[in-house]
């Protein structure tokens, strides 16, 4: 039974260590994306092409 207490305490210490490392990485800007905004202007925007309604096509053919 004492082994369970030891394993739980070690796992909690390791979890706290990972949490501190994560907080430190976020504060130092590890997860900031500096590359995408500078390249975004190089990509072409896709134009939305709407298909004409079938009713309009038949009316144009009849006229």
Predicted model as a PDB file, atoms N, CA, C, CB and O in Angstrom, pLDDT in the B-factor column:
MODEL        1                                                                  
ATOM      1  N   UNK A   1       0.826  -1.203   0.000  1.00 86.00           N  
ATOM      2  CA  UNK A   1       0.000   0.000   0.000  1.00 86.00           C  
ATOM      3  C   UNK A   1       0.862   1.255   0.000  1.00 86.00           C  
ATOM      4  CB  UNK A   1      -0.935   0.005   1.208  1.00 86.00           C  
ATOM      5  O   UNK A   1       0.470   2.277  -0.564  1.00 86.00           O  
ATOM      6  N   UNK A   2       2.015   1.187   0.619  1.00 93.00           N  
ATOM      7  CA  UNK A   2       2.886   2.363   0.656  1.00 93.00           C  
ATOM      8  C   UNK A   2       3.480   2.656  -0.726  1.00 93.00           C  
ATOM      9  CB  UNK A   2       4.012   2.160   1.683  1.00 93.00           C  
ATOM     10  O   UNK A   2       3.842   3.797  -1.011  1.00 93.00           O  
ATOM     11  N   UNK A   3       3.582   1.645  -1.576  1.00 96.00           N  
ATOM     12  CA  UNK A   3       4.105   1.855  -2.930  1.00 96.00           C  
ATOM     13  C   UNK A   3       3.163   2.748  -3.733  1.00 96.00           C  
ATOM     14  CB  UNK A   3       4.304   0.504  -3.652  1.00 96.00           C  
ATOM     15  O   UNK A   3       3.620   3.566  -4.531  1.00 96.00           O  
ATOM     16  N   UNK A   4       1.866   2.603  -3.532  1.00 96.00           N  
ATOM     17  CA  UNK A   4       0.890   3.435  -4.238  1.00 96.00           C  
ATOM     18  C   UNK A   4       1.068   4.899  -3.863  1.00 96.00           C  
ATOM     19  CB  UNK A   4      -0.544   2.975  -3.922  1.00 96.00           C  
ATOM     20  O   UNK A   4       1.005   5.769  -4.732  1.00 96.00           O  
ATOM     21  N   UNK A   5       1.288   5.184  -2.585  1.00 96.00           N  
ATOM     22  CA  UNK A   5       1.493   6.563  -2.142  1.00 96.00           C  
ATOM     23  C   UNK A   5       2.757   7.156  -2.758  1.00 96.00           C  
ATOM     24  CB  UNK A   5       1.575   6.625  -0.613  1.00 96.00           C  
ATOM     25  O   UNK A   5       2.780   8.326  -3.141  1.00 96.00           O  
ATOM     26  N   UNK A   6       3.798   6.349  -2.849  1.00 97.00           N  
ATOM     27  CA  UNK A   6       5.052   6.814  -3.452  1.00 97.00           C  
ATOM     28  C   UNK A   6       4.839   7.108  -4.938  1.00 97.00           C  
ATOM     29  CB  UNK A   6       6.181   5.758  -3.264  1.00 97.00           C  
ATOM     30  O   UNK A   6       5.277   8.149  -5.427  1.00 97.00           O  
ATOM     31  N   UNK A   7       4.168   6.201  -5.664  1.00 97.00           N  
ATOM     32  CA  UNK A   7       3.930   6.392  -7.093  1.00 97.00           C  
ATOM     33  C   UNK A   7       3.039   7.606  -7.359  1.00 97.00           C  
ATOM     34  CB  UNK A   7       3.296   5.139  -7.692  1.00 97.00           C  
ATOM     35  O   UNK A   7       3.278   8.354  -8.307  1.00 97.00           O  
ATOM     36  N   UNK A   8       2.025   7.800  -6.538  1.00 97.00           N  
ATOM     37  CA  UNK A   8       1.140   8.953  -6.709  1.00 97.00           C  
ATOM     38  C   UNK A   8       1.902  10.248  -6.454  1.00 97.00           C  
ATOM     39  CB  UNK A   8      -0.075   8.852  -5.765  1.00 97.00           C  
ATOM     40  O   UNK A   8       1.733  11.218  -7.193  1.00 97.00           O  
ATOM     41  N   UNK A   9       2.726  10.276  -5.435  1.00 97.00           N  
ATOM     42  CA  UNK A   9       3.480  11.501  -5.138  1.00 97.00           C  
ATOM     43  C   UNK A   9       4.502  11.791  -6.240  1.00 97.00           C  
ATOM     44  CB  UNK A   9       4.192  11.380  -3.770  1.00 97.00           C  
ATOM     45  O   UNK A   9       4.699  12.950  -6.603  1.00 97.00           O  
ATOM     46  N   UNK A  10       5.148  10.768  -6.770  1.00 98.00           N  
ATOM     47  CA  UNK A  10       6.103  10.982  -7.867  1.00 98.00           C  
ATOM     48  C   UNK A  10       5.374  11.465  -9.115  1.00 98.00           C  
ATOM     49  CB  UNK A  10       6.887   9.683  -8.175  1.00 98.00           C  
ATOM     50  O   UNK A  10       5.865  12.361  -9.802  1.00 98.00           O  
ATOM     51  N   UNK A  11       4.219  10.894  -9.422  1.00 98.00           N  
ATOM     52  CA  UNK A  11       3.480  11.320 -10.616  1.00 98.00           C  
ATOM     53  C   UNK A  11       2.974  12.757 -10.477  1.00 98.00           C  
ATOM     54  CB  UNK A  11       2.299  10.373 -10.875  1.00 98.00           C  
ATOM     55  O   UNK A  11       2.936  13.494 -11.462  1.00 98.00           O  
ATOM     56  N   UNK A  12       2.593  13.155  -9.287  1.00 98.00           N  
ATOM     57  CA  UNK A  12       2.153  14.531  -9.072  1.00 98.00           C  
ATOM     58  C   UNK A  12       3.329  15.493  -9.242  1.00 98.00           C  
ATOM     59  CB  UNK A  12       1.524  14.689  -7.667  1.00 98.00           C  
ATOM     60  O   UNK A  12       3.169  16.568  -9.820  1.00 98.00           O  
ATOM     61  N   UNK A  13       4.499  15.119  -8.749  1.00 98.00           N  
ATOM     62  CA  UNK A  13       5.687  15.964  -8.913  1.00 98.00           C  
ATOM     63  C   UNK A  13       6.051  16.101 -10.391  1.00 98.00           C  
ATOM     64  CB  UNK A  13       6.880  15.381  -8.122  1.00 98.00           C  
ATOM     65  O   UNK A  13       6.395  17.193 -10.844  1.00 98.00           O  
ATOM     66  N   UNK A  14       5.979  15.013 -11.136  1.00 98.00           N  
ATOM     67  CA  UNK A  14       6.274  15.058 -12.570  1.00 98.00           C  
ATOM     68  C   UNK A  14       5.238  15.913 -13.302  1.00 98.00           C  
ATOM     69  CB  UNK A  14       6.308  13.630 -13.164  1.00 98.00           C  
ATOM     70  O   UNK A  14       5.594  16.691 -14.186  1.00 98.00           O  
ATOM     71  N   UNK A  15       3.971  15.776 -12.945  1.00 98.00           N  
ATOM     72  CA  UNK A  15       2.912  16.571 -13.578  1.00 98.00           C  
ATOM     73  C   UNK A  15       3.115  18.062 -13.298  1.00 98.00           C  
ATOM     74  CB  UNK A  15       1.521  16.119 -13.075  1.00 98.00           C  
ATOM     75  O   UNK A  15       2.927  18.888 -14.192  1.00 98.00           O  
ATOM     76  N   UNK A  16       3.486  18.405 -12.100  1.00 98.00           N  
ATOM     77  CA  UNK A  16       3.758  19.806 -11.758  1.00 98.00           C  
ATOM     78  C   UNK A  16       4.956  20.326 -12.550  1.00 98.00           C  
ATOM     79  CB  UNK A  16       4.017  19.956 -10.239  1.00 98.00           C  
ATOM     80  O   UNK A  16       4.960  21.475 -12.992  1.00 98.00           O  
ATOM     81  N   UNK A  17       5.964  19.484 -12.729  1.00 98.00           N  
ATOM     82  CA  UNK A  17       7.129  19.872 -13.534  1.00 98.00           C  
ATOM     83  C   UNK A  17       6.755  20.156 -14.982  1.00 98.00           C  
ATOM     84  CB  UNK A  17       8.186  18.779 -13.487  1.00 98.00           C  
ATOM     85  O   UNK A  17       7.210  21.146 -15.556  1.00 98.00           O  
ATOM     86  N   UNK A  18       5.926  19.296 -15.581  1.00 98.00           N  
ATOM     87  CA  UNK A  18       5.471  19.532 -16.950  1.00 98.00           C  
ATOM     88  C   UNK A  18       4.607  20.791 -17.034  1.00 98.00           C  
ATOM     89  CB  UNK A  18       4.687  18.319 -17.466  1.00 98.00           C  
ATOM     90  O   UNK A  18       4.696  21.533 -18.012  1.00 98.00           O  
ATOM     91  N   UNK A  19       3.792  21.034 -16.046  1.00 98.00           N  
ATOM     92  CA  UNK A  19       2.947  22.226 -16.036  1.00 98.00           C  
ATOM     93  C   UNK A  19       3.792  23.496 -15.959  1.00 98.00           C  
ATOM     94  CB  UNK A  19       1.966  22.174 -14.859  1.00 98.00           C  
ATOM     95  O   UNK A  19       3.511  24.475 -16.650  1.00 98.00           O  
ATOM     96  N   UNK A  20       4.816  23.479 -15.127  1.00 98.00           N  
ATOM     97  CA  UNK A  20       5.714  24.635 -15.013  1.00 98.00           C  
ATOM     98  C   UNK A  20       6.455  24.850 -16.325  1.00 98.00           C  
ATOM     99  CB  UNK A  20       6.722  24.441 -13.853  1.00 98.00           C  
ATOM    100  O   UNK A  20       6.628  25.989 -16.759  1.00 98.00           O  
ATOM    101  N   UNK A  21       6.895  23.764 -16.961  1.00 97.00           N  
ATOM    102  CA  UNK A  21       7.582  23.887 -18.252  1.00 97.00           C  
ATOM    103  C   UNK A  21       6.646  24.458 -19.316  1.00 97.00           C  
ATOM    104  CB  UNK A  21       8.125  22.519 -18.705  1.00 97.00           C  
ATOM    105  O   UNK A  21       7.070  25.272 -20.136  1.00 97.00           O  
ATOM    106  N   UNK A  22       5.390  24.046 -19.312  1.00 96.00           N  
ATOM    107  CA  UNK A  22       4.414  24.567 -20.267  1.00 96.00           C  
ATOM    108  C   UNK A  22       4.164  26.052 -20.044  1.00 96.00           C  
ATOM    109  CB  UNK A  22       3.101  23.793 -20.162  1.00 96.00           C  
ATOM    110  O   UNK A  22       4.149  26.824 -21.003  1.00 96.00           O  
ATOM    111  N   UNK A  23       3.967  26.465 -18.796  1.00 97.00           N  
ATOM    112  CA  UNK A  23       3.734  27.874 -18.479  1.00 97.00           C  
ATOM    113  C   UNK A  23       4.940  28.718 -18.894  1.00 97.00           C  
ATOM    114  CB  UNK A  23       3.446  28.052 -16.970  1.00 97.00           C  
ATOM    115  O   UNK A  23       4.777  29.812 -19.434  1.00 97.00           O  
ATOM    116  N   UNK A  24       6.131  28.219 -18.645  1.00 97.00           N  
ATOM    117  CA  UNK A  24       7.346  28.952 -19.026  1.00 97.00           C  
ATOM    118  C   UNK A  24       7.448  29.085 -20.546  1.00 97.00           C  
ATOM    119  CB  UNK A  24       8.601  28.243 -18.470  1.00 97.00           C  
ATOM    120  O   UNK A  24       7.836  30.139 -21.049  1.00 97.00           O  
ATOM    121  N   UNK A  25       7.104  28.028 -21.279  1.00 94.00           N  
ATOM    122  CA  UNK A  25       7.158  28.074 -22.743  1.00 94.00           C  
ATOM    123  C   UNK A  25       6.152  29.073 -23.301  1.00 94.00           C  
ATOM    124  CB  UNK A  25       6.896  26.685 -23.331  1.00 94.00           C  
ATOM    125  O   UNK A  25       6.451  29.778 -24.265  1.00 94.00           O  
ATOM    126  N   UNK A  26       4.973  29.140 -22.712  1.00 94.00           N  
ATOM    127  CA  UNK A  26       3.962  30.089 -23.174  1.00 94.00           C  
ATOM    128  C   UNK A  26       4.412  31.526 -22.885  1.00 94.00           C  
ATOM    129  CB  UNK A  26       2.598  29.802 -22.497  1.00 94.00           C  
ATOM    130  O   UNK A  26       4.237  32.409 -23.725  1.00 94.00           O  
ATOM    131  N   UNK A  27       4.974  31.757 -21.736  1.00 95.00           N  
ATOM    132  CA  UNK A  27       5.397  33.118 -21.375  1.00 95.00           C  
ATOM    133  C   UNK A  27       6.576  33.596 -22.218  1.00 95.00           C  
ATOM    134  CB  UNK A  27       5.769  33.177 -19.897  1.00 95.00           C  
ATOM    135  O   UNK A  27       6.694  34.793 -22.478  1.00 95.00           O  
ATOM    136  N   UNK A  28       7.441  32.696 -22.644  1.00 93.00           N  
ATOM    137  CA  UNK A  28       8.598  33.102 -23.442  1.00 93.00           C  
ATOM    138  C   UNK A  28       8.276  33.176 -24.925  1.00 93.00           C  
ATOM    139  CB  UNK A  28       9.746  32.143 -23.220  1.00 93.00           C  
ATOM    140  O   UNK A  28       9.151  33.523 -25.718  1.00 93.00           O  
ATOM    141  N   UNK A  29       7.047  32.862 -25.328  1.00 89.00           N  
ATOM    142  CA  UNK A  29       6.641  32.998 -26.720  1.00 89.00           C  
ATOM    143  C   UNK A  29       6.958  31.793 -27.583  1.00 89.00           C  
ATOM    144  CB  UNK A  29       7.285  34.188 -27.303  1.00 89.00           C  
ATOM    145  O   UNK A  29       7.070  31.922 -28.802  1.00 89.00           O  
ATOM    146  N   UNK A  30       7.103  30.651 -26.989  1.00 88.00           N  
ATOM    147  CA  UNK A  30       7.425  29.444 -27.743  1.00 88.00           C  
ATOM    148  C   UNK A  30       6.338  29.089 -28.758  1.00 88.00           C  
ATOM    149  CB  UNK A  30       7.639  28.283 -26.792  1.00 88.00           C  
ATOM    150  O   UNK A  30       6.638  28.549 -29.823  1.00 88.00           O  
ATOM    151  N   UNK A  31       5.100  29.382 -28.440  1.00 84.00           N  
ATOM    152  CA  UNK A  31       3.984  28.999 -29.298  1.00 84.00           C  
ATOM    153  C   UNK A  31       3.487  30.146 -30.173  1.00 84.00           C  
ATOM    154  CB  UNK A  31       2.849  28.482 -28.453  1.00 84.00           C  
ATOM    155  O   UNK A  31       2.447  30.005 -30.816  1.00 84.00           O  
ATOM    156  N   UNK A  32       4.187  31.268 -30.221  1.00 85.00           N  
ATOM    157  CA  UNK A  32       3.800  32.375 -31.084  1.00 85.00           C  
ATOM    158  C   UNK A  32       4.143  32.037 -32.526  1.00 85.00           C  
ATOM    159  CB  UNK A  32       4.495  33.684 -30.649  1.00 85.00           C  
ATOM    160  O   UNK A  32       5.193  31.458 -32.806  1.00 85.00           O  
ATOM    161  N   UNK A  33       3.266  32.395 -33.422  1.00 80.00           N  
ATOM    162  CA  UNK A  33       3.465  32.117 -34.842  1.00 80.00           C  
ATOM    163  C   UNK A  33       3.898  33.402 -35.536  1.00 80.00           C  
ATOM    164  CB  UNK A  33       2.169  31.541 -35.494  1.00 80.00           C  
ATOM    165  O   UNK A  33       3.073  34.264 -35.840  1.00 80.00           O  
ATOM    166  N   UNK A  34       5.188  33.518 -35.780  1.00 78.00           N  
ATOM    167  CA  UNK A  34       5.715  34.715 -36.431  1.00 78.00           C  
ATOM    168  C   UNK A  34       5.840  34.536 -37.937  1.00 78.00           C  
ATOM    169  CB  UNK A  34       7.065  35.077 -35.844  1.00 78.00           C  
ATOM    170  O   UNK A  34       5.976  35.523 -38.660  1.00 78.00           O  
ATOM    171  N   UNK A  35       5.798  33.327 -38.416  1.00 78.00           N  
ATOM    172  CA  UNK A  35       6.041  33.058 -39.834  1.00 78.00           C  
ATOM    173  C   UNK A  35       4.795  33.252 -40.694  1.00 78.00           C  
ATOM    174  CB  UNK A  35       6.558  31.650 -40.007  1.00 78.00           C  
ATOM    175  O   UNK A  35       4.880  33.863 -41.759  1.00 78.00           O  
ATOM    176  N   UNK A  36       3.651  32.750 -40.263  1.00 78.00           N  
ATOM    177  CA  UNK A  36       2.438  32.758 -41.092  1.00 78.00           C  
ATOM    178  C   UNK A  36       1.981  34.169 -41.468  1.00 78.00           C  
ATOM    179  CB  UNK A  36       1.317  32.044 -40.364  1.00 78.00           C  
ATOM    180  O   UNK A  36       1.666  34.380 -42.640  1.00 78.00           O  
ATOM    181  N   UNK A  37       1.921  35.143 -40.567  1.00 74.00           N  
ATOM    182  CA  UNK A  37       1.456  36.462 -40.990  1.00 74.00           C  
ATOM    183  C   UNK A  37       2.326  37.094 -42.076  1.00 74.00           C  
ATOM    184  CB  UNK A  37       1.401  37.379 -39.803  1.00 74.00           C  
ATOM    185  O   UNK A  37       1.808  37.828 -42.917  1.00 74.00           O  
ATOM    186  N   UNK A  38       3.623  36.831 -42.080  1.00 75.00           N  
ATOM    187  CA  UNK A  38       4.496  37.425 -43.085  1.00 75.00           C  
ATOM    188  C   UNK A  38       4.337  36.773 -44.451  1.00 75.00           C  
ATOM    189  CB  UNK A  38       5.930  37.327 -42.641  1.00 75.00           C  
ATOM    190  O   UNK A  38       4.643  37.395 -45.468  1.00 75.00           O  
ATOM    191  N   UNK A  39       3.866  35.539 -44.491  1.00 79.00           N  
ATOM    192  CA  UNK A  39       3.721  34.822 -45.759  1.00 79.00           C  
ATOM    193  C   UNK A  39       2.280  34.873 -46.261  1.00 79.00           C  
ATOM    194  CB  UNK A  39       4.168  33.365 -45.600  1.00 79.00           C  
ATOM    195  O   UNK A  39       2.026  34.586 -47.431  1.00 79.00           O  
ATOM    196  N   UNK A  40       1.351  35.230 -45.407  1.00 75.00           N  
ATOM    197  CA  UNK A  40      -0.061  35.217 -45.773  1.00 75.00           C  
ATOM    198  C   UNK A  40      -0.353  36.116 -46.971  1.00 75.00           C  
ATOM    199  CB  UNK A  40      -0.905  35.648 -44.591  1.00 75.00           C  
ATOM    200  O   UNK A  40      -1.228  35.806 -47.779  1.00 75.00           O  
ATOM    201  N   UNK A  41       0.372  37.225 -47.090  1.00 76.00           N  
ATOM    202  CA  UNK A  41       0.118  38.139 -48.197  1.00 76.00           C  
ATOM    203  C   UNK A  41       0.566  37.568 -49.541  1.00 76.00           C  
ATOM    204  CB  UNK A  41       0.816  39.454 -47.944  1.00 76.00           C  
ATOM    205  O   UNK A  41       0.175  38.092 -50.584  1.00 76.00           O  
ATOM    206  N   UNK A  42       1.365  36.519 -49.541  1.00 78.00           N  
ATOM    207  CA  UNK A  42       1.817  35.916 -50.788  1.00 78.00           C  
ATOM    208  C   UNK A  42       0.787  34.966 -51.388  1.00 78.00           C  
ATOM    209  CB  UNK A  42       3.109  35.182 -50.560  1.00 78.00           C  
ATOM    210  O   UNK A  42       0.853  34.658 -52.578  1.00 78.00           O  
ATOM    211  N   UNK A  43      -0.142  34.507 -50.598  1.00 75.00           N  
ATOM    212  CA  UNK A  43      -1.148  33.565 -51.080  1.00 75.00           C  
ATOM    213  C   UNK A  43      -2.303  34.322 -51.723  1.00 75.00           C  
ATOM    214  CB  UNK A  43      -1.661  32.672 -49.928  1.00 75.00           C  
ATOM    215  O   UNK A  43      -2.745  35.352 -51.214  1.00 75.00           O  
ATOM    216  N   UNK A  44      -2.785  33.801 -52.847  1.00 71.00           N  
ATOM    217  CA  UNK A  44      -3.928  34.418 -53.513  1.00 71.00           C  
ATOM    218  C   UNK A  44      -5.205  34.054 -52.779  1.00 71.00           C  
ATOM    219  CB  UNK A  44      -4.009  33.981 -54.991  1.00 71.00           C  
ATOM    220  O   UNK A  44      -5.376  32.932 -52.302  1.00 71.00           O  
ATOM    221  N   UNK A  45      -6.095  35.032 -52.701  1.00 68.00           N  
ATOM    222  CA  UNK A  45      -7.403  34.757 -52.118  1.00 68.00           C  
ATOM    223  C   UNK A  45      -8.242  34.024 -53.147  1.00 68.00           C  
ATOM    224  CB  UNK A  45      -8.106  36.068 -51.653  1.00 68.00           C  
ATOM    225  O   UNK A  45      -8.231  34.365 -54.330  1.00 68.00           O  
ATOM    226  N   UNK A  46      -8.962  33.026 -52.697  1.00 68.00           N  
ATOM    227  CA  UNK A  46      -9.821  32.284 -53.606  1.00 68.00           C  
ATOM    228  C   UNK A  46     -11.103  33.073 -53.845  1.00 68.00           C  
ATOM    229  CB  UNK A  46     -10.137  30.877 -53.044  1.00 68.00           C  
ATOM    230  O   UNK A  46     -11.736  33.550 -52.904  1.00 68.00           O  
ATOM    231  N   UNK A  47     -11.477  33.205 -55.115  1.00 63.00           N  
ATOM    232  CA  UNK A  47     -12.703  33.904 -55.457  1.00 63.00           C  
ATOM    233  C   UNK A  47     -13.868  32.931 -55.394  1.00 63.00           C  
ATOM    234  CB  UNK A  47     -12.601  34.550 -56.855  1.00 63.00           C  
ATOM    235  O   UNK A  47     -13.766  31.785 -55.832  1.00 63.00           O  
ATOM    236  N   UNK A  48     -14.955  33.398 -54.851  1.00 66.00           N  
ATOM    237  CA  UNK A  48     -16.149  32.567 -54.777  1.00 66.00           C  
ATOM    238  C   UNK A  48     -16.958  32.767 -56.051  1.00 66.00           C  
ATOM    239  CB  UNK A  48     -16.998  32.907 -53.516  1.00 66.00           C  
ATOM    240  O   UNK A  48     -17.406  33.875 -56.346  1.00 66.00           O  
ATOM    241  N   UNK A  49     -17.139  31.699 -56.793  1.00 66.00           N  
ATOM    242  CA  UNK A  49     -17.913  31.767 -58.030  1.00 66.00           C  
ATOM    243  C   UNK A  49     -19.249  31.107 -57.758  1.00 66.00           C  
ATOM    244  CB  UNK A  49     -17.166  31.078 -59.230  1.00 66.00           C  
ATOM    245  O   UNK A  49     -19.327  29.920 -57.445  1.00 66.00           O  
ATOM    246  N   UNK A  50     -20.292  31.902 -57.886  1.00 69.00           N  
ATOM    247  CA  UNK A  50     -21.624  31.359 -57.650  1.00 69.00           C  
ATOM    248  C   UNK A  50     -22.208  30.893 -58.971  1.00 69.00           C  
ATOM    249  CB  UNK A  50     -22.546  32.408 -56.979  1.00 69.00           C  
ATOM    250  O   UNK A  50     -22.126  31.593 -59.979  1.00 69.00           O  
ATOM    251  N   UNK A  51     -22.788  29.728 -58.959  1.00 65.00           N  
ATOM    252  CA  UNK A  51     -23.434  29.210 -60.161  1.00 65.00           C  
ATOM    253  C   UNK A  51     -24.758  29.922 -60.363  1.00 65.00           C  
ATOM    254  CB  UNK A  51     -23.644  27.679 -60.068  1.00 65.00           C  
ATOM    255  O   UNK A  51     -25.495  30.144 -59.402  1.00 65.00           O  
ATOM    256  N   UNK A  52     -25.074  30.288 -61.616  1.00 60.00           N  
ATOM    257  CA  UNK A  52     -26.372  30.927 -61.843  1.00 60.00           C  
ATOM    258  C   UNK A  52     -27.502  29.930 -61.594  1.00 60.00           C  
ATOM    259  CB  UNK A  52     -26.459  31.491 -63.281  1.00 60.00           C  
ATOM    260  O   UNK A  52     -27.340  28.718 -61.732  1.00 60.00           O  
ATOM    261  N   UNK A  53     -28.620  30.476 -61.231  1.00 62.00           N  
ATOM    262  CA  UNK A  53     -29.760  29.614 -60.941  1.00 62.00           C  
ATOM    263  C   UNK A  53     -30.251  28.961 -62.232  1.00 62.00           C  
ATOM    264  CB  UNK A  53     -30.902  30.418 -60.265  1.00 62.00           C  
ATOM    265  O   UNK A  53     -30.237  29.605 -63.281  1.00 62.00           O  
ATOM    266  N   UNK A  54     -30.680  27.716 -62.184  1.00 61.00           N  
ATOM    267  CA  UNK A  54     -31.165  27.044 -63.394  1.00 61.00           C  
ATOM    268  C   UNK A  54     -32.356  27.765 -64.019  1.00 61.00           C  
ATOM    269  CB  UNK A  54     -31.549  25.610 -63.072  1.00 61.00           C  
ATOM    270  O   UNK A  54     -32.545  27.709 -65.235  1.00 61.00           O  
ATOM    271  N   UNK A  55     -33.148  28.430 -63.212  1.00 61.00           N  
ATOM    272  CA  UNK A  55     -34.309  29.138 -63.718  1.00 61.00           C  
ATOM    273  C   UNK A  55     -33.877  30.297 -64.615  1.00 61.00           C  
ATOM    274  CB  UNK A  55     -35.174  29.648 -62.559  1.00 61.00           C  
ATOM    275  O   UNK A  55     -34.522  30.566 -65.628  1.00 61.00           O  
ATOM    276  N   UNK A  56     -32.802  30.978 -64.254  1.00 56.00           N  
ATOM    277  CA  UNK A  56     -32.318  32.096 -65.045  1.00 56.00           C  
ATOM    278  C   UNK A  56     -31.759  31.619 -66.382  1.00 56.00           C  
ATOM    279  CB  UNK A  56     -31.254  32.870 -64.273  1.00 56.00           C  
ATOM    280  O   UNK A  56     -31.915  32.307 -67.391  1.00 56.00           O  
ATOM    281  N   UNK A  57     -31.129  30.487 -66.408  1.00 56.00           N  
ATOM    282  CA  UNK A  57     -30.562  29.963 -67.653  1.00 56.00           C  
ATOM    283  C   UNK A  57     -31.667  29.644 -68.642  1.00 56.00           C  
ATOM    284  CB  UNK A  57     -29.714  28.708 -67.383  1.00 56.00           C  
ATOM    285  O   UNK A  57     -31.561  29.973 -69.823  1.00 56.00           O  
ATOM    286  N   UNK A  58     -32.727  29.006 -68.164  1.00 55.00           N  
ATOM    287  CA  UNK A  58     -33.837  28.660 -69.076  1.00 55.00           C  
ATOM    288  C   UNK A  58     -34.532  29.912 -69.566  1.00 55.00           C  
ATOM    289  CB  UNK A  58     -34.856  27.733 -68.380  1.00 55.00           C  
ATOM    290  O   UNK A  58     -34.978  29.944 -70.713  1.00 55.00           O  
ATOM    291  N   UNK A  59     -34.644  30.952 -68.739  1.00 54.00           N  
ATOM    292  CA  UNK A  59     -35.278  32.184 -69.188  1.00 54.00           C  
ATOM    293  C   UNK A  59     -34.432  32.875 -70.250  1.00 54.00           C  
ATOM    294  CB  UNK A  59     -35.513  33.123 -68.006  1.00 54.00           C  
ATOM    295  O   UNK A  59     -34.980  33.463 -71.182  1.00 54.00           O  
ATOM    296  N   UNK A  60     -33.119  32.817 -70.128  1.00 55.00           N  
ATOM    297  CA  UNK A  60     -32.247  33.436 -71.116  1.00 55.00           C  
ATOM    298  C   UNK A  60     -32.336  32.696 -72.445  1.00 55.00           C  
ATOM    299  CB  UNK A  60     -30.799  33.462 -70.615  1.00 55.00           C  
ATOM    300  O   UNK A  60     -32.279  33.325 -73.502  1.00 55.00           O  
ATOM    301  N   UNK A  61     -32.474  31.379 -72.413  1.00 58.00           N  
ATOM    302  CA  UNK A  61     -32.573  30.594 -73.633  1.00 58.00           C  
ATOM    303  C   UNK A  61     -33.887  30.860 -74.361  1.00 58.00           C  
ATOM    304  CB  UNK A  61     -32.440  29.113 -73.316  1.00 58.00           C  
ATOM    305  O   UNK A  61     -33.935  30.846 -75.591  1.00 58.00           O  
ATOM    306  N   UNK A  62     -34.943  31.098 -73.603  1.00 58.00           N  
ATOM    307  CA  UNK A  62     -36.255  31.341 -74.213  1.00 58.00           C  
ATOM    308  C   UNK A  62     -36.308  32.714 -74.865  1.00 58.00           C  
ATOM    309  CB  UNK A  62     -37.367  31.216 -73.164  1.00 58.00           C  
ATOM    310  O   UNK A  62     -37.032  32.889 -75.845  1.00 58.00           O  
ATOM    311  N   UNK A  63     -35.576  33.681 -74.364  1.00 54.00           N  
ATOM    312  CA  UNK A  63     -35.618  35.047 -74.916  1.00 54.00           C  
ATOM    313  C   UNK A  63     -34.781  35.163 -76.107  1.00 54.00           C  
ATOM    314  CB  UNK A  63     -35.183  36.059 -73.917  1.00 54.00           C  
ATOM    315  O   UNK A  63     -34.697  36.239 -76.700  1.00 54.00           O  
TER     316      UNK A  63                                                      
ENDMDL                                                                          
END                                                                             
